[in-house]
Amino acid sequence: MENDRDKQLNALEKRLEQISQNMERMNLTEYIRLLESPWKLLYINFISGLARGLGIAVGFAILGAVVILLLQKIVKLNLPLISEFIANLVELVRLQLQAR
């Protein structure tokens, strides 16, 4: 009887240790502290939103520049119908940029 009880206690201790290790890996205590501090949570979310927005803006600017460069290269190839359309498009973009 006593032996069974010792085995159960050992199994319970091992399971408790596993749960403790899993909680440490998940950083559960840090997450709970963060939830208890709404200003810190707001600050972290604000900074991450700024970084995300800046990344989107820079990425879009680079992508737009590459597209315009490709369109200019296509215009220089003098393809009959496409070149005229792209030339008009590039001219509109250039005029829009000058207007600012």
C-alpha positions in Angstrom: 0.0 0.0 0.0 2.8 2.4 1.0 4.7 1.5 -2.2 1.7 2.4 -4.4 1.4 5.7 -2.5 5.1 6.5 -3.1 4.8 5.7 -6.8 1.8 8.0 -7.1 3.7 10.8 -5.3 6.7 10.3 -7.6 4.5 10.4 -10.7 2.8 13.5 -9.4 6.1 15.2 -8.7 7.3 14.3 -12.2 4.1 15.7 -13.7 4.4 18.9 -11.6 8.0 19.3 -12.8 6.9 18.9 -16.4 4.2 21.5 -16.0 6.6 23.9 -14.3 9.1 23.5 -17.2 6.4 24.1 -19.8 5.3 27.2 -18.0 8.9 28.5 -17.9 9.3 27.8 -21.7 6.1 29.7 -22.4 7.2 32.7 -20.3 3.8 32.6 -18.7 4.9 34.7 -15.8 6.1 37.5 -18.1 2.9 37.4 -20.0 0.8 37.7 -16.8 3.0 40.6 -15.6 2.4 42.3 -19.0 -1.3 41.8 -18.7 -1.3 43.3 -15.2 0.4 46.5 -16.6 -1.9 48.0 -19.3 0.4 51.0 -19.9 3.3 48.7 -20.7 1.2 46.6 -22.9 -0.1 49.7 -24.7 3.5 51.0 -25.2 4.7 47.7 -26.6 1.8 47.5 -29.0 2.3 51.1 -30.1 6.0 50.6 -30.8 5.3 47.4 -32.7 2.6 49.2 -34.7 5.1 52.0 -35.6 7.7 49.4 -36.8 5.1 47.5 -38.8 3.9 50.8 -40.5 7.4 51.9 -41.2 8.2 48.6 -42.8 5.1 48.7 -45.0 5.9 52.2 -46.1 9.6 51.5 -46.9 8.6 48.2 -48.7 6.0 49.9 -50.8 8.4 52.8 -51.7 11.0 50.3 -52.9 8.5 48.2 -54.8 7.0 51.3 -56.5 10.5 52.5 -57.5 11.3 49.1 -59.0 8.0 49.0 -60.9 8.6 52.5 -62.3 12.1 51.6 -63.4 10.8 48.5 -65.1 8.2 50.5 -66.9 10.8 53.0 -68.1 12.9 50.1 -69.5 9.9 48.7 -71.3 9.3 52.2 -72.9 12.9 52.3 -74.1 12.2 49.0 -76.0 9.7 50.9 -78.2 7.0 48.2 -78.2 4.2 49.8 -80.3 1.1 49.7 -78.1 2.6 49.0 -74.7 5.2 51.7 -74.9 2.7 54.5 -75.6 0.5 53.4 -72.7 3.5 53.1 -70.3 5.0 56.4 -71.5 1.7 58.1 -70.7 1.6 56.4 -67.3 5.2 57.4 -66.4 4.5 61.0 -67.6 1.4 61.2 -65.3 3.5 60.0 -62.3 6.3 62.5 -63.1 3.8 65.3 -63.4 2.1 64.3 -60.1 5.5 64.2 -58.3 6.4 67.7 -59.7 3.1 69.1 -58.5 4.0 68.3 -54.9 
